[in-house]
Amino acid sequence: MSASSPWRIVSSTMIRAVSYDGHTEELRVRFSNGTVYRYFAVPAFIVETLLDPPDGSPGRYFNETIRDGYDYEEEAAKPLT
């Protein structure tokens, strides 16, 4: 995954899109309800697995691996660019 990626649409009922900055290891997640959260110190392999989870469910992988595993903060929603 590149250093800073644009939003990537995710096939999930829970997650709409993700963006990742490999330099800062910051993962941004836009949920289906429009809220956006930033997760810190997330390794690239975690993001790659989120985009192609073993069981086919990005939402389940997020809940089991990322949600409570990394520091985060909510940010103001902006258009997908």
PyMOL Python script that loads the backbone (N, CA, C, O; Angstrom):
from pymol import cmd

cmd.read_pdbstr("""\
ATOM      1  N   MET A   1       0.850  -1.167   0.000  1.00  0.00           N
ATOM      2  CA  MET A   1       0.000   0.000   0.000  1.00  0.00           C
ATOM      3  C   MET A   1       0.898   1.233   0.000  1.00  0.00           C
ATOM      4  O   MET A   1       1.921   1.253   0.685  1.00  0.00           O
ATOM      5  N   SER A   2       0.531   2.244  -0.749  1.00  0.00           N
ATOM      6  CA  SER A   2       1.376   3.431  -0.902  1.00  0.00           C
ATOM      7  C   SER A   2       1.450   4.251   0.376  1.00  0.00           C
ATOM      8  O   SER A   2       0.715   4.005   1.333  1.00  0.00           O
ATOM      9  N   ALA A   3       2.350   5.230   0.375  1.00  0.00           N
ATOM     10  CA  ALA A   3       2.561   6.065   1.552  1.00  0.00           C
ATOM     11  C   ALA A   3       1.269   6.748   1.982  1.00  0.00           C
ATOM     12  O   ALA A   3       0.885   6.658   3.148  1.00  0.00           O
ATOM     13  N   SER A   4       0.612   7.408   1.090  1.00  0.00           N
ATOM     14  CA  SER A   4      -0.649   8.070   1.412  1.00  0.00           C
ATOM     15  C   SER A   4      -1.636   7.742   0.308  1.00  0.00           C
ATOM     16  O   SER A   4      -1.442   8.138  -0.841  1.00  0.00           O
ATOM     17  N   SER A   5      -2.677   7.034   0.645  1.00  0.00           N
ATOM     18  CA  SER A   5      -3.601   6.585  -0.382  1.00  0.00           C
ATOM     19  C   SER A   5      -4.889   7.390  -0.359  1.00  0.00           C
ATOM     20  O   SER A   5      -5.294   7.891   0.690  1.00  0.00           O
ATOM     21  N   PRO A   6      -5.535   7.515  -1.516  1.00  0.00           N
ATOM     22  CA  PRO A   6      -6.847   8.154  -1.542  1.00  0.00           C
ATOM     23  C   PRO A   6      -7.863   7.225  -0.894  1.00  0.00           C
ATOM     24  O   PRO A   6      -7.537   6.089  -0.550  1.00  0.00           O
ATOM     25  N   TRP A   7      -9.069   7.693  -0.731  1.00  0.00           N
ATOM     26  CA  TRP A   7     -10.118   6.845  -0.176  1.00  0.00           C
ATOM     27  C   TRP A   7     -10.335   5.641  -1.073  1.00  0.00           C
ATOM     28  O   TRP A   7     -10.401   5.765  -2.296  1.00  0.00           O
ATOM     29  N   ARG A   8     -10.444   4.486  -0.458  1.00  0.00           N
ATOM     30  CA  ARG A   8     -10.758   3.249  -1.185  1.00  0.00           C
ATOM     31  C   ARG A   8     -12.101   2.742  -0.676  1.00  0.00           C
ATOM     32  O   ARG A   8     -12.282   2.512   0.520  1.00  0.00           O
ATOM     33  N   ILE A   9     -13.026   2.575  -1.590  1.00  0.00           N
ATOM     34  CA  ILE A   9     -14.351   2.081  -1.240  1.00  0.00           C
ATOM     35  C   ILE A   9     -14.222   0.629  -0.774  1.00  0.00           C
ATOM     36  O   ILE A   9     -13.484  -0.160  -1.363  1.00  0.00           O
ATOM     37  N   VAL A  10     -14.946   0.295   0.284  1.00  0.00           N
ATOM     38  CA  VAL A  10     -14.903  -1.050   0.861  1.00  0.00           C
ATOM     39  C   VAL A  10     -16.270  -1.700   0.696  1.00  0.00           C
ATOM     40  O   VAL A  10     -17.299  -1.056   0.901  1.00  0.00           O
ATOM     41  N   SER A  11     -16.277  -2.959   0.330  1.00  0.00           N
ATOM     42  CA  SER A  11     -17.522  -3.706   0.194  1.00  0.00           C
ATOM     43  C   SER A  11     -17.936  -4.215   1.575  1.00  0.00           C
ATOM     44  O   SER A  11     -17.571  -5.315   1.989  1.00  0.00           O
ATOM     45  N   SER A  12     -18.708  -3.380   2.273  1.00  0.00           N
ATOM     46  CA  SER A  12     -19.095  -3.696   3.644  1.00  0.00           C
ATOM     47  C   SER A  12     -20.353  -2.910   3.985  1.00  0.00           C
ATOM     48  O   SER A  12     -20.544  -1.796   3.497  1.00  0.00           O
ATOM     49  N   THR A  13     -21.200  -3.479   4.812  1.00  0.00           N
ATOM     50  CA  THR A  13     -22.369  -2.734   5.267  1.00  0.00           C
ATOM     51  C   THR A  13     -22.006  -1.758   6.374  1.00  0.00           C
ATOM     52  O   THR A  13     -22.755  -0.815   6.630  1.00  0.00           O
ATOM     53  N   MET A  14     -20.883  -1.963   7.028  1.00  0.00           N
ATOM     54  CA  MET A  14     -20.459  -1.133   8.148  1.00  0.00           C
ATOM     55  C   MET A  14     -19.479  -0.032   7.744  1.00  0.00           C
ATOM     56  O   MET A  14     -19.581   1.097   8.223  1.00  0.00           O
ATOM     57  N   ILE A  15     -18.529  -0.360   6.863  1.00  0.00           N
ATOM     58  CA  ILE A  15     -17.465   0.558   6.469  1.00  0.00           C
ATOM     59  C   ILE A  15     -17.685   0.980   5.024  1.00  0.00           C
ATOM     60  O   ILE A  15     -17.864   0.144   4.139  1.00  0.00           O
ATOM     61  N   ARG A  16     -17.669   2.289   4.801  1.00  0.00           N
ATOM     62  CA  ARG A  16     -17.854   2.780   3.432  1.00  0.00           C
ATOM     63  C   ARG A  16     -16.533   2.877   2.679  1.00  0.00           C
ATOM     64  O   ARG A  16     -16.444   2.486   1.515  1.00  0.00           O
ATOM     65  N   ALA A  17     -15.488   3.410   3.361  1.00  0.00           N
ATOM     66  CA  ALA A  17     -14.203   3.609   2.683  1.00  0.00           C
ATOM     67  C   ALA A  17     -13.091   3.734   3.719  1.00  0.00           C
ATOM     68  O   ALA A  17     -13.338   4.025   4.889  1.00  0.00           O
ATOM     69  N   VAL A  18     -11.852   3.505   3.258  1.00  0.00           N
ATOM     70  CA  VAL A  18     -10.678   3.682   4.113  1.00  0.00           C
ATOM     71  C   VAL A  18      -9.598   4.436   3.342  1.00  0.00           C
ATOM     72  O   VAL A  18      -9.550   4.410   2.112  1.00  0.00           O
ATOM     73  N   SER A  19      -8.746   5.100   4.091  1.00  0.00           N
ATOM     74  CA  SER A  19      -7.580   5.778   3.542  1.00  0.00           C
ATOM     75  C   SER A  19      -6.431   5.518   4.509  1.00  0.00           C
ATOM     76  O   SER A  19      -6.641   5.453   5.721  1.00  0.00           O
ATOM     77  N   TYR A  20      -5.218   5.368   3.981  1.00  0.00           N
ATOM     78  CA  TYR A  20      -4.087   5.001   4.830  1.00  0.00           C
ATOM     79  C   TYR A  20      -2.852   5.789   4.443  1.00  0.00           C
ATOM     80  O   TYR A  20      -2.555   5.958   3.260  1.00  0.00           O
ATOM     81  N   ASP A  21      -2.136   6.267   5.444  1.00  0.00           N
ATOM     82  CA  ASP A  21      -0.857   6.949   5.239  1.00  0.00           C
ATOM     83  C   ASP A  21       0.225   6.067   5.839  1.00  0.00           C
ATOM     84  O   ASP A  21       0.327   5.928   7.058  1.00  0.00           O
ATOM     85  N   GLY A  22       1.033   5.473   4.968  1.00  0.00           N
ATOM     86  CA  GLY A  22       2.074   4.557   5.419  1.00  0.00           C
ATOM     87  C   GLY A  22       3.199   5.220   6.186  1.00  0.00           C
ATOM     88  O   GLY A  22       3.867   4.565   6.986  1.00  0.00           O
ATOM     89  N   HIS A  23       3.425   6.521   5.958  1.00  0.00           N
ATOM     90  CA  HIS A  23       4.498   7.212   6.693  1.00  0.00           C
ATOM     91  C   HIS A  23       4.130   7.401   8.157  1.00  0.00           C
ATOM     92  O   HIS A  23       4.957   7.212   9.049  1.00  0.00           O
ATOM     93  N   THR A  24       2.887   7.775   8.389  1.00  0.00           N
ATOM     94  CA  THR A  24       2.450   8.018   9.768  1.00  0.00           C
ATOM     95  C   THR A  24       1.717   6.823  10.367  1.00  0.00           C
ATOM     96  O   THR A  24       1.399   6.815  11.556  1.00  0.00           O
ATOM     97  N   GLU A  25       1.447   5.804   9.529  1.00  0.00           N
ATOM     98  CA  GLU A  25       0.666   4.631   9.925  1.00  0.00           C
ATOM     99  C   GLU A  25      -0.711   5.037  10.463  1.00  0.00           C
ATOM    100  O   GLU A  25      -1.211   4.473  11.436  1.00  0.00           O
ATOM    101  N   GLU A  26      -1.299   6.025   9.804  1.00  0.00           N
ATOM    102  CA  GLU A  26      -2.619   6.497  10.196  1.00  0.00           C
ATOM    103  C   GLU A  26      -3.675   5.944   9.236  1.00  0.00           C
ATOM    104  O   GLU A  26      -3.598   6.144   8.024  1.00  0.00           O
ATOM    105  N   LEU A  27      -4.638   5.261   9.793  1.00  0.00           N
ATOM    106  CA  LEU A  27      -5.755   4.698   9.041  1.00  0.00           C
ATOM    107  C   LEU A  27      -6.983   5.548   9.303  1.00  0.00           C
ATOM    108  O   LEU A  27      -7.344   5.802  10.452  1.00  0.00           O
ATOM    109  N   ARG A  28      -7.619   5.984   8.228  1.00  0.00           N
ATOM    110  CA  ARG A  28      -8.882   6.715   8.352  1.00  0.00           C
ATOM    111  C   ARG A  28      -9.984   5.798   7.849  1.00  0.00           C
ATOM    112  O   ARG A  28      -9.871   5.189   6.786  1.00  0.00           O
ATOM    113  N   VAL A  29     -11.054   5.711   8.633  1.00  0.00           N
ATOM    114  CA  VAL A  29     -12.181   4.843   8.294  1.00  0.00           C
ATOM    115  C   VAL A  29     -13.443   5.691   8.243  1.00  0.00           C
ATOM    116  O   VAL A  29     -13.795   6.364   9.212  1.00  0.00           O
ATOM    117  N   ARG A  30     -14.124   5.650   7.093  1.00  0.00           N
ATOM    118  CA  ARG A  30     -15.422   6.308   6.951  1.00  0.00           C
ATOM    119  C   ARG A  30     -16.483   5.213   7.051  1.00  0.00           C
ATOM    120  O   ARG A  30     -16.537   4.293   6.234  1.00  0.00           O
ATOM    121  N   PHE A  31     -17.317   5.340   8.071  1.00  0.00           N
ATOM    122  CA  PHE A  31     -18.355   4.351   8.300  1.00  0.00           C
ATOM    123  C   PHE A  31     -19.590   4.660   7.465  1.00  0.00           C
ATOM    124  O   PHE A  31     -19.738   5.770   6.954  1.00  0.00           O
ATOM    125  N   SER A  32     -20.456   3.699   7.332  1.00  0.00           N
ATOM    126  CA  SER A  32     -21.657   3.846   6.512  1.00  0.00           C
ATOM    127  C   SER A  32     -22.563   4.977   6.993  1.00  0.00           C
ATOM    128  O   SER A  32     -23.310   5.551   6.201  1.00  0.00           O
ATOM    129  N   ASN A  33     -22.503   5.297   8.270  1.00  0.00           N
ATOM    130  CA  ASN A  33     -23.328   6.387   8.796  1.00  0.00           C
ATOM    131  C   ASN A  33     -22.692   7.764   8.571  1.00  0.00           C
ATOM    132  O   ASN A  33     -23.258   8.780   8.972  1.00  0.00           O
ATOM    133  N   GLY A  34     -21.507   7.798   7.926  1.00  0.00           N
ATOM    134  CA  GLY A  34     -20.857   9.065   7.585  1.00  0.00           C
ATOM    135  C   GLY A  34     -19.765   9.499   8.540  1.00  0.00           C
ATOM    136  O   GLY A  34     -18.990  10.394   8.203  1.00  0.00           O
ATOM    137  N   THR A  35     -19.672   8.903   9.713  1.00  0.00           N
ATOM    138  CA  THR A  35     -18.620   9.315  10.642  1.00  0.00           C
ATOM    139  C   THR A  35     -17.264   8.819  10.157  1.00  0.00           C
ATOM    140  O   THR A  35     -17.153   7.779   9.507  1.00  0.00           O
ATOM    141  N   VAL A  36     -16.237   9.596  10.493  1.00  0.00           N
ATOM    142  CA  VAL A  36     -14.867   9.250  10.118  1.00  0.00           C
ATOM    143  C   VAL A  36     -14.021   9.202  11.378  1.00  0.00           C
ATOM    144  O   VAL A  36     -14.058  10.116  12.202  1.00  0.00           O
ATOM    145  N   TYR A  37     -13.263   8.128  11.517  1.00  0.00           N
ATOM    146  CA  TYR A  37     -12.335   7.987  12.642  1.00  0.00           C
ATOM    147  C   TYR A  37     -10.932   7.782  12.094  1.00  0.00           C
ATOM    148  O   TYR A  37     -10.733   7.160  11.051  1.00  0.00           O
ATOM    149  N   ARG A  38      -9.965   8.324  12.830  1.00  0.00           N
ATOM    150  CA  ARG A  38      -8.551   8.120  12.517  1.00  0.00           C
ATOM    151  C   ARG A  38      -7.973   7.177  13.562  1.00  0.00           C
ATOM    152  O   ARG A  38      -8.153   7.381  14.763  1.00  0.00           O
ATOM    153  N   TYR A  39      -7.279   6.146  13.099  1.00  0.00           N
ATOM    154  CA  TYR A  39      -6.635   5.166  13.974  1.00  0.00           C
ATOM    155  C   TYR A  39      -5.129   5.311  13.798  1.00  0.00           C
ATOM    156  O   TYR A  39      -4.636   5.432  12.677  1.00  0.00           O
ATOM    157  N   PHE A  40      -4.406   5.297  14.905  1.00  0.00           N
ATOM    158  CA  PHE A  40      -2.981   5.610  14.899  1.00  0.00           C
ATOM    159  C   PHE A  40      -2.109   4.373  15.101  1.00  0.00           C
ATOM    160  O   PHE A  40      -2.487   3.427  15.792  1.00  0.00           O
ATOM    161  N   ALA A  41      -0.926   4.411  14.473  1.00  0.00           N
ATOM    162  CA  ALA A  41       0.083   3.346  14.593  1.00  0.00           C
ATOM    163  C   ALA A  41      -0.448   2.003  14.097  1.00  0.00           C
ATOM    164  O   ALA A  41      -0.193   0.962  14.703  1.00  0.00           O
ATOM    165  N   VAL A  42      -1.185   2.037  12.996  1.00  0.00           N
ATOM    166  CA  VAL A  42      -1.731   0.815  12.403  1.00  0.00           C
ATOM    167  C   VAL A  42      -0.753   0.333  11.323  1.00  0.00           C
ATOM    168  O   VAL A  42      -0.528   1.048  10.347  1.00  0.00           O
ATOM    169  N   PRO A  43      -0.175  -0.848  11.475  1.00  0.00           N
ATOM    170  CA  PRO A  43       0.765  -1.354  10.471  1.00  0.00           C
ATOM    171  C   PRO A  43       0.068  -1.612   9.126  1.00  0.00           C
ATOM    172  O   PRO A  43      -1.127  -1.904   9.080  1.00  0.00           O
ATOM    173  N   ALA A  44       0.829  -1.501   8.050  1.00  0.00           N
ATOM    174  CA  ALA A  44       0.287  -1.686   6.704  1.00  0.00           C
ATOM    175  C   ALA A  44      -0.355  -3.059   6.522  1.00  0.00           C
ATOM    176  O   ALA A  44      -1.380  -3.170   5.849  1.00  0.00           O
ATOM    177  N   PHE A  45       0.228  -4.109   7.111  1.00  0.00           N
ATOM    178  CA  PHE A  45      -0.345  -5.441   6.912  1.00  0.00           C
ATOM    179  C   PHE A  45      -1.752  -5.556   7.501  1.00  0.00           C
ATOM    180  O   PHE A  45      -2.571  -6.326   7.000  1.00  0.00           O
ATOM    181  N   ILE A  46      -2.035  -4.804   8.551  1.00  0.00           N
ATOM    182  CA  ILE A  46      -3.381  -4.792   9.132  1.00  0.00           C
ATOM    183  C   ILE A  46      -4.363  -4.167   8.144  1.00  0.00           C
ATOM    184  O   ILE A  46      -5.471  -4.670   7.957  1.00  0.00           O
ATOM    185  N   VAL A  47      -3.950  -3.071   7.517  1.00  0.00           N
ATOM    186  CA  VAL A  47      -4.812  -2.389   6.542  1.00  0.00           C
ATOM    187  C   VAL A  47      -5.024  -3.279   5.324  1.00  0.00           C
ATOM    188  O   VAL A  47      -6.139  -3.383   4.813  1.00  0.00           O
ATOM    189  N   GLU A  48      -3.966  -3.914   4.863  1.00  0.00           N
ATOM    190  CA  GLU A  48      -4.093  -4.813   3.711  1.00  0.00           C
ATOM    191  C   GLU A  48      -5.065  -5.950   4.006  1.00  0.00           C
ATOM    192  O   GLU A  48      -5.848  -6.342   3.141  1.00  0.00           O
ATOM    193  N   THR A  49      -5.016  -6.476   5.217  1.00  0.00           N
ATOM    194  CA  THR A  49      -5.939  -7.551   5.595  1.00  0.00           C
ATOM    195  C   THR A  49      -7.362  -7.015   5.733  1.00  0.00           C
ATOM    196  O   THR A  49      -8.316  -7.721   5.408  1.00  0.00           O
ATOM    197  N   LEU A  50      -7.520  -5.787   6.207  1.00  0.00           N
ATOM    198  CA  LEU A  50      -8.850  -5.171   6.277  1.00  0.00           C
ATOM    199  C   LEU A  50      -9.475  -5.094   4.886  1.00  0.00           C
ATOM    200  O   LEU A  50     -10.673  -5.324   4.726  1.00  0.00           O
ATOM    201  N   LEU A  51      -8.664  -4.772   3.887  1.00  0.00           N
ATOM    202  CA  LEU A  51      -9.170  -4.636   2.522  1.00  0.00           C
ATOM    203  C   LEU A  51      -9.455  -5.981   1.865  1.00  0.00           C
ATOM    204  O   LEU A  51     -10.233  -6.052   0.913  1.00  0.00           O
ATOM    205  N   ASP A  52      -8.837  -7.039   2.360  1.00  0.00           N
ATOM    206  CA  ASP A  52      -9.051  -8.383   1.812  1.00  0.00           C
ATOM    207  C   ASP A  52      -9.042  -9.394   2.965  1.00  0.00           C
ATOM    208  O   ASP A  52      -8.121 -10.205   3.073  1.00  0.00           O
ATOM    209  N   PRO A  53     -10.062  -9.346   3.822  1.00  0.00           N
ATOM    210  CA  PRO A  53     -10.070 -10.203   5.015  1.00  0.00           C
ATOM    211  C   PRO A  53     -10.265 -11.682   4.667  1.00  0.00           C
ATOM    212  O   PRO A  53     -10.927 -12.014   3.684  1.00  0.00           O
ATOM    213  N   PRO A  54      -9.685 -12.558   5.477  1.00  0.00           N
ATOM    214  CA  PRO A  54      -9.764 -14.004   5.216  1.00  0.00           C
ATOM    215  C   PRO A  54     -11.194 -14.523   5.090  1.00  0.00           C
ATOM    216  O   PRO A  54     -11.460 -15.405   4.274  1.00  0.00           O
ATOM    217  N   ASP A  55     -12.116 -13.987   5.886  1.00  0.00           N
ATOM    218  CA  ASP A  55     -13.498 -14.484   5.842  1.00  0.00           C
ATOM    219  C   ASP A  55     -14.394 -13.642   4.944  1.00  0.00           C
ATOM    220  O   ASP A  55     -15.597 -13.889   4.855  1.00  0.00           O
ATOM    221  N   GLY A  56     -13.806 -12.637   4.272  1.00  0.00           N
ATOM    222  CA  GLY A  56     -14.576 -11.805   3.352  1.00  0.00           C
ATOM    223  C   GLY A  56     -15.365 -10.685   3.998  1.00  0.00           C
ATOM    224  O   GLY A  56     -16.111  -9.990   3.308  1.00  0.00           O
ATOM    225  N   SER A  57     -15.225 -10.485   5.308  1.00  0.00           N
ATOM    226  CA  SER A  57     -15.994  -9.466   6.016  1.00  0.00           C
ATOM    227  C   SER A  57     -15.083  -8.381   6.602  1.00  0.00           C
ATOM    228  O   SER A  57     -14.516  -8.576   7.677  1.00  0.00           O
ATOM    229  N   PRO A  58     -14.935  -7.238   5.914  1.00  0.00           N
ATOM    230  CA  PRO A  58     -14.125  -6.151   6.467  1.00  0.00           C
ATOM    231  C   PRO A  58     -14.656  -5.652   7.811  1.00  0.00           C
ATOM    232  O   PRO A  58     -13.873  -5.305   8.696  1.00  0.00           O
ATOM    233  N   GLY A  59     -15.976  -5.614   7.967  1.00  0.00           N
ATOM    234  CA  GLY A  59     -16.556  -5.143   9.226  1.00  0.00           C
ATOM    235  C   GLY A  59     -16.180  -6.032  10.397  1.00  0.00           C
ATOM    236  O   GLY A  59     -15.838  -5.541  11.473  1.00  0.00           O
ATOM    237  N   ARG A  60     -16.242  -7.327  10.192  1.00  0.00           N
ATOM    238  CA  ARG A  60     -15.875  -8.264  11.260  1.00  0.00           C
ATOM    239  C   ARG A  60     -14.387  -8.132  11.606  1.00  0.00           C
ATOM    240  O   ARG A  60     -14.014  -8.099  12.779  1.00  0.00           O
ATOM    241  N   TYR A  61     -13.544  -8.057  10.569  1.00  0.00           N
ATOM    242  CA  TYR A  61     -12.105  -7.911  10.810  1.00  0.00           C
ATOM    243  C   TYR A  61     -11.825  -6.608  11.557  1.00  0.00           C
ATOM    244  O   TYR A  61     -11.017  -6.586  12.485  1.00  0.00           O
ATOM    245  N   PHE A  62     -12.487  -5.527  11.159  1.00  0.00           N
ATOM    246  CA  PHE A  62     -12.328  -4.252  11.853  1.00  0.00           C
ATOM    247  C   PHE A  62     -12.694  -4.398  13.327  1.00  0.00           C
ATOM    248  O   PHE A  62     -11.933  -3.989  14.204  1.00  0.00           O
ATOM    249  N   ASN A  63     -13.856  -4.979  13.594  1.00  0.00           N
ATOM    250  CA  ASN A  63     -14.306  -5.123  14.985  1.00  0.00           C
ATOM    251  C   ASN A  63     -13.368  -5.987  15.815  1.00  0.00           C
ATOM    252  O   ASN A  63     -13.113  -5.685  16.981  1.00  0.00           O
ATOM    253  N   GLU A  64     -12.860  -7.047  15.231  1.00  0.00           N
ATOM    254  CA  GLU A  64     -12.009  -7.974  15.974  1.00  0.00           C
ATOM    255  C   GLU A  64     -10.569  -7.506  16.122  1.00  0.00           C
ATOM    256  O   GLU A  64      -9.902  -7.875  17.089  1.00  0.00           O
ATOM    257  N   THR A  65     -10.072  -6.698  15.184  1.00  0.00           N
ATOM    258  CA  THR A  65      -8.647  -6.379  15.166  1.00  0.00           C
ATOM    259  C   THR A  65      -8.326  -4.902  15.394  1.00  0.00           C
ATOM    260  O   THR A  65      -7.364  -4.581  16.092  1.00  0.00           O
ATOM    261  N   ILE A  66      -9.111  -4.016  14.822  1.00  0.00           N
ATOM    262  CA  ILE A  66      -8.745  -2.594  14.818  1.00  0.00           C
ATOM    263  C   ILE A  66      -9.492  -1.778  15.860  1.00  0.00           C
ATOM    264  O   ILE A  66      -8.880  -0.974  16.563  1.00  0.00           O
ATOM    265  N   ARG A  67     -10.786  -1.963  15.974  1.00  0.00           N
ATOM    266  CA  ARG A  67     -11.635  -1.090  16.801  1.00  0.00           C
ATOM    267  C   ARG A  67     -11.068  -0.841  18.200  1.00  0.00           C
ATOM    268  O   ARG A  67     -10.922   0.313  18.602  1.00  0.00           O
ATOM    269  N   ASP A  68     -10.755  -1.871  18.926  1.00  0.00           N
ATOM    270  CA  ASP A  68     -10.252  -1.710  20.292  1.00  0.00           C
ATOM    271  C   ASP A  68      -8.746  -1.922  20.399  1.00  0.00           C
ATOM    272  O   ASP A  68      -8.196  -1.913  21.500  1.00  0.00           O
ATOM    273  N   GLY A  69      -8.072  -2.113  19.255  1.00  0.00           N
ATOM    274  CA  GLY A  69      -6.646  -2.412  19.273  1.00  0.00           C
ATOM    275  C   GLY A  69      -5.728  -1.224  19.055  1.00  0.00           C
ATOM    276  O   GLY A  69      -4.516  -1.332  19.238  1.00  0.00           O
ATOM    277  N   TYR A  70      -6.304  -0.079  18.660  1.00  0.00           N
ATOM    278  CA  TYR A  70      -5.482   1.086  18.330  1.00  0.00           C
ATOM    279  C   TYR A  70      -6.120   2.353  18.868  1.00  0.00           C
ATOM    280  O   TYR A  70      -7.343   2.456  18.962  1.00  0.00           O
ATOM    281  N   ASP A  71      -5.271   3.328  19.225  1.00  0.00           N
ATOM    282  CA  ASP A  71      -5.782   4.629  19.635  1.00  0.00           C
ATOM    283  C   ASP A  71      -6.475   5.274  18.449  1.00  0.00           C
ATOM    284  O   ASP A  71      -6.086   5.058  17.302  1.00  0.00           O
ATOM    285  N   TYR A  72      -7.506   6.070  18.726  1.00  0.00           N
ATOM    286  CA  TYR A  72      -8.276   6.672  17.645  1.00  0.00           C
ATOM    287  C   TYR A  72      -8.888   7.990  18.093  1.00  0.00           C
ATOM    288  O   TYR A  72      -8.918   8.311  19.281  1.00  0.00           O
ATOM    289  N   GLU A  73      -9.380   8.750  17.107  1.00  0.00           N
ATOM    290  CA  GLU A  73     -10.163   9.942  17.380  1.00  0.00           C
ATOM    291  C   GLU A  73     -11.144  10.152  16.234  1.00  0.00           C
ATOM    292  O   GLU A  73     -10.874   9.769  15.096  1.00  0.00           O
ATOM    293  N   GLU A  74     -12.265  10.754  16.537  1.00  0.00           N
ATOM    294  CA  GLU A  74     -13.244  11.063  15.503  1.00  0.00           C
ATOM    295  C   GLU A  74     -12.846  12.364  14.829  1.00  0.00           C
ATOM    296  O   GLU A  74     -12.346  13.279  15.483  1.00  0.00           O
ATOM    297  N   GLU A  75     -13.066  12.449  13.526  1.00  0.00           N
ATOM    298  CA  GLU A  75     -12.798  13.698  12.821  1.00  0.00           C
ATOM    299  C   GLU A  75     -14.058  14.135  12.111  1.00  0.00           C
ATOM    300  O   GLU A  75     -14.978  13.346  11.899  1.00  0.00           O
ATOM    301  N   ALA A  76     -14.086  15.410  11.744  1.00  0.00           N
ATOM    302  CA  ALA A  76     -15.253  15.944  11.037  1.00  0.00           C
ATOM    303  C   ALA A  76     -15.310  15.296   9.651  1.00  0.00           C
ATOM    304  O   ALA A  76     -14.292  15.176   8.969  1.00  0.00           O
ATOM    305  N   ALA A  77     -16.494  14.886   9.251  1.00  0.00           N
ATOM    306  CA  ALA A  77     -16.683  14.250   7.950  1.00  0.00           C
ATOM    307  C   ALA A  77     -16.456  15.255   6.828  1.00  0.00           C
ATOM    308  O   ALA A  77     -16.880  16.407   6.917  1.00  0.00           O
ATOM    309  N   LYS A  78     -15.790  14.811   5.782  1.00  0.00           N
ATOM    310  CA  LYS A  78     -15.553  15.622   4.588  1.00  0.00           C
ATOM    311  C   LYS A  78     -15.900  14.773   3.376  1.00  0.00           C
ATOM    312  O   LYS A  78     -15.994  13.551   3.495  1.00  0.00           O
ATOM    313  N   PRO A  79     -16.091  15.379   2.225  1.00  0.00           N
ATOM    314  CA  PRO A  79     -16.389  14.578   1.027  1.00  0.00           C
ATOM    315  C   PRO A  79     -15.244  13.607   0.712  1.00  0.00           C
ATOM    316  O   PRO A  79     -14.086  13.883   1.025  1.00  0.00           O
ATOM    317  N   LEU A  80     -15.575  12.487   0.101  1.00  0.00           N
ATOM    318  CA  LEU A  80     -14.573  11.517  -0.316  1.00  0.00           C
ATOM    319  C   LEU A  80     -13.769  12.124  -1.455  1.00  0.00           C
ATOM    320  O   LEU A  80     -14.301  12.329  -2.546  1.00  0.00           O
ATOM    321  N   THR A  81     -12.483  12.416  -1.214  1.00  0.00           N
ATOM    322  CA  THR A  81     -11.610  12.968  -2.263  1.00  0.00           C
ATOM    323  C   THR A  81     -10.286  12.277  -2.259  1.00  0.00           C
ATOM    324  O   THR A  81      -9.417  12.602  -3.069  1.00  0.00           O
TER     325      THR A  81
END
""", "prot")
cmd.dss("prot")
cmd.show_as("cartoon", "prot")
cmd.util.cbc("prot")
cmd.orient("prot")
